[in-house]
């Protein structure tokens, strides 16, 4: 499961990860933090690699 480390995420608008998610699994909440839709996420690891702030991580 992917989680957002809110201490590392600067809440940029627009979040650079929204356009990286090929299946549309990431959107941006009204608070600016990325929201991961686990039903759409295919665990490809793309968001972990592409987050410039290393704010996305995999946890089991």
C-alpha positions as CSV (number, residue, x, y, z in Angstrom):
1,X,0.0,0.0,0.0
2,X,1.3,3.5,-0.8
3,X,1.1,6.3,1.7
4,X,1.9,10.0,1.6
5,X,4.4,11.4,4.1
6,X,2.7,14.7,4.9
7,X,5.9,16.0,6.6
8,X,7.7,15.8,3.2
9,X,5.0,16.8,0.8
10,X,5.0,20.6,0.2
11,X,1.4,20.4,-1.2
12,X,2.3,21.9,-4.6
13,X,-0.5,22.8,-7.0
14,X,-0.7,21.0,-9.2
15,X,0.8,17.9,-7.7
16,X,3.4,16.5,-10.2
17,X,2.2,13.0,-9.4
18,X,-1.3,13.5,-10.7
19,X,-0.1,13.5,-14.3
20,X,2.3,10.6,-13.7
21,X,-0.3,8.1,-12.7
22,X,-1.3,6.3,-15.9
23,X,-4.4,4.7,-14.4
24,X,-5.5,7.9,-12.7
25,X,-4.9,6.5,-9.2
26,X,-3.7,9.9,-7.8
27,X,-5.8,13.1,-7.4
28,X,-5.2,16.2,-5.3
29,X,-7.3,16.9,-2.3
30,X,-8.6,20.3,-1.4
31,X,-5.9,20.4,1.3
32,X,-3.3,20.1,-1.4
33,X,-2.1,16.6,-0.5
34,X,-2.2,13.8,-3.0
35,X,-5.0,11.2,-2.6
36,X,-4.3,7.6,-3.7
37,X,-7.2,5.6,-5.0
38,X,-6.3,2.1,-4.0
39,X,-8.9,0.6,-6.3
40,X,-7.2,2.0,-9.3
41,X,-3.6,1.7,-8.2
42,X,-1.7,-1.2,-9.9
43,X,1.4,-0.9,-7.6
44,X,3.7,-0.1,-10.5
45,X,6.0,2.0,-8.3
46,X,5.9,5.0,-10.7
47,X,4.8,7.5,-8.1
48,X,7.5,6.4,-5.7
49,X,10.2,7.0,-8.3
50,X,8.7,10.3,-9.7
51,X,7.9,12.2,-6.5
52,X,10.6,14.9,-6.3
53,X,10.2,15.1,-2.5
54,X,10.2,11.4,-1.7
55,X,6.9,11.8,0.0
56,X,5.3,8.6,-1.3
57,X,6.4,5.3,0.1
58,X,5.4,1.7,0.1
59,X,4.2,0.1,3.4
60,X,2.9,-3.4,3.9
